[in-house]
Amino acid sequence: MLFDMEALPAQDRYKILTATIVPRPIAWITTLSRSGIINAAPFSFFNMMGNDPPTVAIGIMPQNGRLKDTAANILETGEFVVNLVAEANAEAMNETCIDAPPEVDELALAGLTPLPSHAVQPPRISEAPVALECKVLTSLVTGPLQTIVIGRVLNAHIDDRFIIDAERRYIDTLGLKLIARLHASGGYLRSTDHFQMERPSWESRRGKRHAGAI
């Protein structure tokens, strides 16, 4: 079936995209307002965009007809922290989804512990296994109060429990037990089922063809 995305209402476009672009990693973003109020909120329109420089992208949509506090803080200060969500933090993360007014500290509301960052003002979340300190490289307005933010990762904090070999940068990815966003309201995925495939080599394939021709 063909869906004309240009002709559909926004909510229908949302349903189609979120039902098919899965799983989506969750950026649990902490920001700091100019008045010093901490804001925390999860975003599943998020991913890594490159490593030289290390960059991440976050798509931020409006909430109740206004710019989200996270977006407002990022655009005002140019700084944010992406905390990744472990299964053990799922309920606390969900608590920070609340549509609280700007003066409410969602970390305190969810019983979470802020920790000082190294190079940016917003704190990171102590309970998160990974935290990425970011500065804004650029932002793009893509619709009414809809914004894409590209951030440069300045520092990565990873819980020591998940470091296999620090010198070789080996990390226990499965041990992080990160969760991802699925389709529909309230749908999430655990990272407990995986499979491995090796990337094919053109030289190896050419060698097999030549061997078969002899």
Secondary structure, DSSP 8 states (H G I E B T S, - for coil): ----TTTS-HHHHHHHHHHHS--EE-EEEEEE-TT--EEEEEESSEEEEEETTEEEEEEE--BTTB--HHHHHHHHHSEEEEEE-BGGGHHHHHHTTS---TT--HHHHTT--EE--SSSSS-EETT-SEEEEEEEEEEEEEETTEEEEEEEEEEEEE-GGGEEETTTTEE-TGGG-BEEE-SSTT-EEES----------HHHHHHHHHHHH-
